[in-house]
């Protein structure tokens, strides 16, 4: 139930970064609902317990004898109220922490890109994922990120903004293109390699029922696993490069996109390569 609630309530917050609000505001907004939930659940549980006790007790036995009178009932109700409060409030706080976008810096920082570059160099993949997610919001000009977006192009050399960010994202996309391209020659030579009678035994060959029983070799399998495992990084990298390239038209007063390496031409070439290799791979795999 909590997992379903988390997915339903967190879906819009994860999809639309501009709707994000501060944690204390979101928790304060839910306090009334938490209090109402505590009163309803604790009172309902107490009434259900009293009704069950009344049904199970022998005849002519005082109902509250086993509860210690009204004092015991009120004490039990307060304990239930406190337990439900801790359960509901803790769930709301945990949901806010999980659904709120991580911000590596704020618009008020003097060097807002420094924490991002430090996080990109981290050896922890989770920290890198948080950084890419934050960078994607910055590149698309989310609320509260306008100054951070402009700071990417504030250095005329690009060494403290655009260059390391673009280099990291381009590396992710080029690795993806390399893995996907490695599967294409094997796919294109499948017909030629399958001729010549019975042929020998083939190892590491899978059957795709969705593709009508066509064989899938190891390079195809690795390409599909790479796409599945690193899809979120690829999507963030595409958003970062496309968002910053578009933002550079009005923010890049030093011409960093045109004069630095990697530059705008490298970004456009890599984006075109991603689209081309995906189209070729899907066309050959599905058999369209």
MODELLER restraints for C-alpha pairs under 7 A, 6 or more apart:
rsr = mdl.restraints
at = mdl.atoms
rsr.add(forms.Gaussian(group=physical.xy_distance, feature=features.Distance(at['CA:6:A'], at['CA:95:A']), mean=6.35, stdev=0.5))
rsr.add(forms.Gaussian(group=physical.xy_distance, feature=features.Distance(at['CA:10:A'], at['CA:99:A']), mean=5.49, stdev=0.5))
rsr.add(forms.Gaussian(group=physical.xy_distance, feature=features.Distance(at['CA:13:A'], at['CA:19:A']), mean=6.36, stdev=0.5))
rsr.add(forms.Gaussian(group=physical.xy_distance, feature=features.Distance(at['CA:13:A'], at['CA:20:A']), mean=6.28, stdev=0.5))
rsr.add(forms.Gaussian(group=physical.xy_distance, feature=features.Distance(at['CA:13:A'], at['CA:99:A']), mean=6.54, stdev=0.5))
rsr.add(forms.Gaussian(group=physical.xy_distance, feature=features.Distance(at['CA:14:A'], at['CA:99:A']), mean=6.37, stdev=0.5))
rsr.add(forms.Gaussian(group=physical.xy_distance, feature=features.Distance(at['CA:17:A'], at['CA:137:A']), mean=6.72, stdev=0.5))
rsr.add(forms.Gaussian(group=physical.xy_distance, feature=features.Distance(at['CA:17:A'], at['CA:142:A']), mean=6.38, stdev=0.5))
rsr.add(forms.Gaussian(group=physical.xy_distance, feature=features.Distance(at['CA:18:A'], at['CA:142:A']), mean=5.28, stdev=0.5))
rsr.add(forms.Gaussian(group=physical.xy_distance, feature=features.Distance(at['CA:18:A'], at['CA:143:A']), mean=5.16, stdev=0.5))
rsr.add(forms.Gaussian(group=physical.xy_distance, feature=features.Distance(at['CA:20:A'], at['CA:100:A']), mean=6.81, stdev=0.5))
rsr.add(forms.Gaussian(group=physical.xy_distance, feature=features.Distance(at['CA:23:A'], at['CA:96:A']), mean=6.64, stdev=0.5))
rsr.add(forms.Gaussian(group=physical.xy_distance, feature=features.Distance(at['CA:27:A'], at['CA:93:A']), mean=6.69, stdev=0.5))
rsr.add(forms.Gaussian(group=physical.xy_distance, feature=features.Distance(at['CA:34:A'], at['CA:88:A']), mean=6.16, stdev=0.5))
rsr.add(forms.Gaussian(group=physical.xy_distance, feature=features.Distance(at['CA:34:A'], at['CA:89:A']), mean=6.39, stdev=0.5))
rsr.add(forms.Gaussian(group=physical.xy_distance, feature=features.Distance(at['CA:38:A'], at['CA:81:A']), mean=5.83, stdev=0.5))
rsr.add(forms.Gaussian(group=physical.xy_distance, feature=features.Distance(at['CA:38:A'], at['CA:84:A']), mean=5.42, stdev=0.5))
rsr.add(forms.Gaussian(group=physical.xy_distance, feature=features.Distance(at['CA:38:A'], at['CA:85:A']), mean=5.58, stdev=0.5))
rsr.add(forms.Gaussian(group=physical.xy_distance, feature=features.Distance(at['CA:39:A'], at['CA:81:A']), mean=6.72, stdev=0.5))
rsr.add(forms.Gaussian(group=physical.xy_distance, feature=features.Distance(at['CA:42:A'], at['CA:77:A']), mean=6.54, stdev=0.5))
rsr.add(forms.Gaussian(group=physical.xy_distance, feature=features.Distance(at['CA:42:A'], at['CA:80:A']), mean=5.42, stdev=0.5))
rsr.add(forms.Gaussian(group=physical.xy_distance, feature=features.Distance(at['CA:42:A'], at['CA:81:A']), mean=5.35, stdev=0.5))
rsr.add(forms.Gaussian(group=physical.xy_distance, feature=features.Distance(at['CA:42:A'], at['CA:84:A']), mean=6.88, stdev=0.5))
rsr.add(forms.Gaussian(group=physical.xy_distance, feature=features.Distance(at['CA:46:A'], at['CA:77:A']), mean=6.59, stdev=0.5))
rsr.add(forms.Gaussian(group=physical.xy_distance, feature=features.Distance(at['CA:54:A'], at['CA:63:A']), mean=6.03, stdev=0.5))
rsr.add(forms.Gaussian(group=physical.xy_distance, feature=features.Distance(at['CA:67:A'], at['CA:73:A']), mean=6.14, stdev=0.5))
rsr.add(forms.Gaussian(group=physical.xy_distance, feature=features.Distance(at['CA:102:A'], at['CA:130:A']), mean=6.31, stdev=0.5))
rsr.add(forms.Gaussian(group=physical.xy_distance, feature=features.Distance(at['CA:102:A'], at['CA:134:A']), mean=6.32, stdev=0.5))
rsr.add(forms.Gaussian(group=physical.xy_distance, feature=features.Distance(at['CA:103:A'], at['CA:134:A']), mean=5.80, stdev=0.5))
rsr.add(forms.Gaussian(group=physical.xy_distance, feature=features.Distance(at['CA:104:A'], at['CA:115:A']), mean=6.05, stdev=0.5))
rsr.add(forms.Gaussian(group=physical.xy_distance, feature=features.Distance(at['CA:104:A'], at['CA:116:A']), mean=6.22, stdev=0.5))
rsr.add(forms.Gaussian(group=physical.xy_distance, feature=features.Distance(at['CA:104:A'], at['CA:131:A']), mean=6.84, stdev=0.5))
rsr.add(forms.Gaussian(group=physical.xy_distance, feature=features.Distance(at['CA:104:A'], at['CA:134:A']), mean=6.87, stdev=0.5))
rsr.add(forms.Gaussian(group=physical.xy_distance, feature=features.Distance(at['CA:105:A'], at['CA:112:A']), mean=5.51, stdev=0.5))
rsr.add(forms.Gaussian(group=physical.xy_distance, feature=features.Distance(at['CA:105:A'], at['CA:115:A']), mean=6.61, stdev=0.5))
rsr.add(forms.Gaussian(group=physical.xy_distance, feature=features.Distance(at['CA:106:A'], at['CA:112:A']), mean=6.53, stdev=0.5))
rsr.add(forms.Gaussian(group=physical.xy_distance, feature=features.Distance(at['CA:107:A'], at['CA:144:A']), mean=6.56, stdev=0.5))
rsr.add(forms.Gaussian(group=physical.xy_distance, feature=features.Distance(at['CA:107:A'], at['CA:145:A']), mean=6.19, stdev=0.5))
rsr.add(forms.Gaussian(group=physical.xy_distance, feature=features.Distance(at['CA:107:A'], at['CA:147:A']), mean=5.44, stdev=0.5))
rsr.add(forms.Gaussian(group=physical.xy_distance, feature=features.Distance(at['CA:107:A'], at['CA:148:A']), mean=5.67, stdev=0.5))
rsr.add(forms.Gaussian(group=physical.xy_distance, feature=features.Distance(at['CA:112:A'], at['CA:148:A']), mean=5.88, stdev=0.5))
rsr.add(forms.Gaussian(group=physical.xy_distance, feature=features.Distance(at['CA:113:A'], at['CA:151:A']), mean=6.88, stdev=0.5))
rsr.add(forms.Gaussian(group=physical.xy_distance, feature=features.Distance(at['CA:113:A'], at['CA:152:A']), mean=6.74, stdev=0.5))
rsr.add(forms.Gaussian(group=physical.xy_distance, feature=features.Distance(at['CA:113:A'], at['CA:161:A']), mean=6.34, stdev=0.5))
rsr.add(forms.Gaussian(group=physical.xy_distance, feature=features.Distance(at['CA:116:A'], at['CA:131:A']), mean=6.06, stdev=0.5))
rsr.add(forms.Gaussian(group=physical.xy_distance, feature=features.Distance(at['CA:119:A'], at['CA:127:A']), mean=6.15, stdev=0.5))
rsr.add(forms.Gaussian(group=physical.xy_distance, feature=features.Distance(at['CA:119:A'], at['CA:128:A']), mean=5.90, stdev=0.5))
rsr.add(forms.Gaussian(group=physical.xy_distance, feature=features.Distance(at['CA:119:A'], at['CA:131:A']), mean=6.11, stdev=0.5))
rsr.add(forms.Gaussian(group=physical.xy_distance, feature=features.Distance(at['CA:120:A'], at['CA:128:A']), mean=5.24, stdev=0.5))
rsr.add(forms.Gaussian(group=physical.xy_distance, feature=features.Distance(at['CA:120:A'], at['CA:131:A']), mean=6.52, stdev=0.5))
rsr.add(forms.Gaussian(group=physical.xy_distance, feature=features.Distance(at['CA:122:A'], at['CA:128:A']), mean=6.60, stdev=0.5))
rsr.add(forms.Gaussian(group=physical.xy_distance, feature=features.Distance(at['CA:132:A'], at['CA:236:A']), mean=6.04, stdev=0.5))
rsr.add(forms.Gaussian(group=physical.xy_distance, feature=features.Distance(at['CA:133:A'], at['CA:236:A']), mean=6.29, stdev=0.5))
rsr.add(forms.Gaussian(group=physical.xy_distance, feature=features.Distance(at['CA:135:A'], at['CA:240:A']), mean=6.35, stdev=0.5))
rsr.add(forms.Gaussian(group=physical.xy_distance, feature=features.Distance(at['CA:136:A'], at['CA:236:A']), mean=5.75, stdev=0.5))
rsr.add(forms.Gaussian(group=physical.xy_distance, feature=features.Distance(at['CA:136:A'], at['CA:239:A']), mean=5.65, stdev=0.5))
rsr.add(forms.Gaussian(group=physical.xy_distance, feature=features.Distance(at['CA:136:A'], at['CA:240:A']), mean=4.78, stdev=0.5))
rsr.add(forms.Gaussian(group=physical.xy_distance, feature=features.Distance(at['CA:138:A'], at['CA:145:A']), mean=5.31, stdev=0.5))
rsr.add(forms.Gaussian(group=physical.xy_distance, feature=features.Distance(at['CA:138:A'], at['CA:148:A']), mean=6.63, stdev=0.5))
rsr.add(forms.Gaussian(group=physical.xy_distance, feature=features.Distance(at['CA:138:A'], at['CA:149:A']), mean=5.51, stdev=0.5))
rsr.add(forms.Gaussian(group=physical.xy_distance, feature=features.Distance(at['CA:139:A'], at['CA:149:A']), mean=6.10, stdev=0.5))
rsr.add(forms.Gaussian(group=physical.xy_distance, feature=features.Distance(at['CA:139:A'], at['CA:240:A']), mean=5.31, stdev=0.5))
rsr.add(forms.Gaussian(group=physical.xy_distance, feature=features.Distance(at['CA:139:A'], at['CA:243:A']), mean=4.69, stdev=0.5))
rsr.add(forms.Gaussian(group=physical.xy_distance, feature=features.Distance(at['CA:139:A'], at['CA:244:A']), mean=5.00, stdev=0.5))
rsr.add(forms.Gaussian(group=physical.xy_distance, feature=features.Distance(at['CA:140:A'], at['CA:243:A']), mean=5.04, stdev=0.5))
rsr.add(forms.Gaussian(group=physical.xy_distance, feature=features.Distance(at['CA:141:A'], at['CA:149:A']), mean=6.65, stdev=0.5))
rsr.add(forms.Gaussian(group=physical.xy_distance, feature=features.Distance(at['CA:150:A'], at['CA:251:A']), mean=5.99, stdev=0.5))
rsr.add(forms.Gaussian(group=physical.xy_distance, feature=features.Distance(at['CA:152:A'], at['CA:161:A']), mean=4.42, stdev=0.5))
rsr.add(forms.Gaussian(group=physical.xy_distance, feature=features.Distance(at['CA:152:A'], at['CA:162:A']), mean=5.53, stdev=0.5))
rsr.add(forms.Gaussian(group=physical.xy_distance, feature=features.Distance(at['CA:153:A'], at['CA:161:A']), mean=6.37, stdev=0.5))
rsr.add(forms.Gaussian(group=physical.xy_distance, feature=features.Distance(at['CA:153:A'], at['CA:162:A']), mean=6.35, stdev=0.5))
rsr.add(forms.Gaussian(group=physical.xy_distance, feature=features.Distance(at['CA:153:A'], at['CA:251:A']), mean=6.74, stdev=0.5))
rsr.add(forms.Gaussian(group=physical.xy_distance, feature=features.Distance(at['CA:153:A'], at['CA:252:A']), mean=5.47, stdev=0.5))
rsr.add(forms.Gaussian(group=physical.xy_distance, feature=features.Distance(at['CA:153:A'], at['CA:256:A']), mean=6.81, stdev=0.5))
rsr.add(forms.Gaussian(group=physical.xy_distance, feature=features.Distance(at['CA:155:A'], at['CA:161:A']), mean=6.83, stdev=0.5))
rsr.add(forms.Gaussian(group=physical.xy_distance, feature=features.Distance(at['CA:156:A'], at['CA:254:A']), mean=5.43, stdev=0.5))
rsr.add(forms.Gaussian(group=physical.xy_distance, feature=features.Distance(at['CA:156:A'], at['CA:256:A']), mean=6.28, stdev=0.5))
rsr.add(forms.Gaussian(group=physical.xy_distance, feature=features.Distance(at['CA:157:A'], at['CA:256:A']), mean=6.88, stdev=0.5))
rsr.add(forms.Gaussian(group=physical.xy_distance, feature=features.Distance(at['CA:158:A'], at['CA:256:A']), mean=6.07, stdev=0.5))
rsr.add(forms.Gaussian(group=physical.xy_distance, feature=features.Distance(at['CA:158:A'], at['CA:260:A']), mean=6.98, stdev=0.5))
rsr.add(forms.Gaussian(group=physical.xy_distance, feature=features.Distance(at['CA:163:A'], at['CA:261:A']), mean=6.94, stdev=0.5))
rsr.add(forms.Gaussian(group=physical.xy_distance, feature=features.Distance(at['CA:163:A'], at['CA:262:A']), mean=6.43, stdev=0.5))
rsr.add(forms.Gaussian(group=physical.xy_distance, feature=features.Distance(at['CA:166:A'], at['CA:241:A']), mean=6.70, stdev=0.5))
rsr.add(forms.Gaussian(group=physical.xy_distance, feature=features.Distance(at['CA:166:A'], at['CA:262:A']), mean=6.84, stdev=0.5))
rsr.add(forms.Gaussian(group=physical.xy_distance, feature=features.Distance(at['CA:167:A'], at['CA:262:A']), mean=6.61, stdev=0.5))
rsr.add(forms.Gaussian(group=physical.xy_distance, feature=features.Distance(at['CA:169:A'], at['CA:237:A']), mean=4.99, stdev=0.5))
rsr.add(forms.Gaussian(group=physical.xy_distance, feature=features.Distance(at['CA:172:A'], at['CA:234:A']), mean=6.73, stdev=0.5))
rsr.add(forms.Gaussian(group=physical.xy_distance, feature=features.Distance(at['CA:173:A'], at['CA:234:A']), mean=6.43, stdev=0.5))
rsr.add(forms.Gaussian(group=physical.xy_distance, feature=features.Distance(at['CA:174:A'], at['CA:270:A']), mean=6.98, stdev=0.5))
rsr.add(forms.Gaussian(group=physical.xy_distance, feature=features.Distance(at['CA:177:A'], at['CA:273:A']), mean=6.93, stdev=0.5))
rsr.add(forms.Gaussian(group=physical.xy_distance, feature=features.Distance(at['CA:177:A'], at['CA:274:A']), mean=5.97, stdev=0.5))
rsr.add(forms.Gaussian(group=physical.xy_distance, feature=features.Distance(at['CA:177:A'], at['CA:277:A']), mean=6.53, stdev=0.5))
rsr.add(forms.Gaussian(group=physical.xy_distance, feature=features.Distance(at['CA:179:A'], at['CA:223:A']), mean=5.63, stdev=0.5))
rsr.add(forms.Gaussian(group=physical.xy_distance, feature=features.Distance(at['CA:180:A'], at['CA:223:A']), mean=5.25, stdev=0.5))
rsr.add(forms.Gaussian(group=physical.xy_distance, feature=features.Distance(at['CA:180:A'], at['CA:277:A']), mean=6.64, stdev=0.5))
rsr.add(forms.Gaussian(group=physical.xy_distance, feature=features.Distance(at['CA:181:A'], at['CA:277:A']), mean=6.50, stdev=0.5))
rsr.add(forms.Gaussian(group=physical.xy_distance, feature=features.Distance(at['CA:182:A'], at['CA:219:A']), mean=6.47, stdev=0.5))
rsr.add(forms.Gaussian(group=physical.xy_distance, feature=features.Distance(at['CA:183:A'], at['CA:219:A']), mean=4.77, stdev=0.5))
rsr.add(forms.Gaussian(group=physical.xy_distance, feature=features.Distance(at['CA:183:A'], at['CA:220:A']), mean=5.02, stdev=0.5))
rsr.add(forms.Gaussian(group=physical.xy_distance, feature=features.Distance(at['CA:183:A'], at['CA:223:A']), mean=6.80, stdev=0.5))
rsr.add(forms.Gaussian(group=physical.xy_distance, feature=features.Distance(at['CA:184:A'], at['CA:281:A']), mean=6.60, stdev=0.5))
rsr.add(forms.Gaussian(group=physical.xy_distance, feature=features.Distance(at['CA:204:A'], at['CA:217:A']), mean=6.54, stdev=0.5))
rsr.add(forms.Gaussian(group=physical.xy_distance, feature=features.Distance(at['CA:204:A'], at['CA:218:A']), mean=6.05, stdev=0.5))
rsr.add(forms.Gaussian(group=physical.xy_distance, feature=features.Distance(at['CA:205:A'], at['CA:215:A']), mean=6.45, stdev=0.5))
rsr.add(forms.Gaussian(group=physical.xy_distance, feature=features.Distance(at['CA:205:A'], at['CA:216:A']), mean=5.79, stdev=0.5))
rsr.add(forms.Gaussian(group=physical.xy_distance, feature=features.Distance(at['CA:205:A'], at['CA:217:A']), mean=4.93, stdev=0.5))
rsr.add(forms.Gaussian(group=physical.xy_distance, feature=features.Distance(at['CA:205:A'], at['CA:218:A']), mean=6.61, stdev=0.5))
rsr.add(forms.Gaussian(group=physical.xy_distance, feature=features.Distance(at['CA:206:A'], at['CA:215:A']), mean=5.84, stdev=0.5))
rsr.add(forms.Gaussian(group=physical.xy_distance, feature=features.Distance(at['CA:206:A'], at['CA:216:A']), mean=5.19, stdev=0.5))
rsr.add(forms.Gaussian(group=physical.xy_distance, feature=features.Distance(at['CA:206:A'], at['CA:217:A']), mean=6.55, stdev=0.5))
rsr.add(forms.Gaussian(group=physical.xy_distance, feature=features.Distance(at['CA:207:A'], at['CA:213:A']), mean=5.59, stdev=0.5))
rsr.add(forms.Gaussian(group=physical.xy_distance, feature=features.Distance(at['CA:207:A'], at['CA:214:A']), mean=6.04, stdev=0.5))
rsr.add(forms.Gaussian(group=physical.xy_distance, feature=features.Distance(at['CA:207:A'], at['CA:215:A']), mean=4.96, stdev=0.5))
rsr.add(forms.Gaussian(group=physical.xy_distance, feature=features.Distance(at['CA:207:A'], at['CA:216:A']), mean=6.12, stdev=0.5))
rsr.add(forms.Gaussian(group=physical.xy_distance, feature=features.Distance(at['CA:208:A'], at['CA:214:A']), mean=5.79, stdev=0.5))
rsr.add(forms.Gaussian(group=physical.xy_distance, feature=features.Distance(at['CA:208:A'], at['CA:215:A']), mean=6.41, stdev=0.5))
rsr.add(forms.Gaussian(group=physical.xy_distance, feature=features.Distance(at['CA:208:A'], at['CA:216:A']), mean=6.81, stdev=0.5))
rsr.add(forms.Gaussian(group=physical.xy_distance, feature=features.Distance(at['CA:211:A'], at['CA:286:A']), mean=6.04, stdev=0.5))
rsr.add(forms.Gaussian(group=physical.xy_distance, feature=features.Distance(at['CA:241:A'], at['CA:267:A']), mean=6.86, stdev=0.5))
rsr.add(forms.Gaussian(group=physical.xy_distance, feature=features.Distance(at['CA:245:A'], at['CA:264:A']), mean=6.88, stdev=0.5))
rsr.add(forms.Gaussian(group=physical.xy_distance, feature=features.Distance(at['CA:257:A'], at['CA:263:A']), mean=4.82, stdev=0.5))
rsr.add(forms.Gaussian(group=physical.xy_distance, feature=features.Distance(at['CA:257:A'], at['CA:264:A']), mean=5.16, stdev=0.5))
rsr.add(forms.Gaussian(group=physical.xy_distance, feature=features.Distance(at['CA:258:A'], at['CA:264:A']), mean=5.88, stdev=0.5))
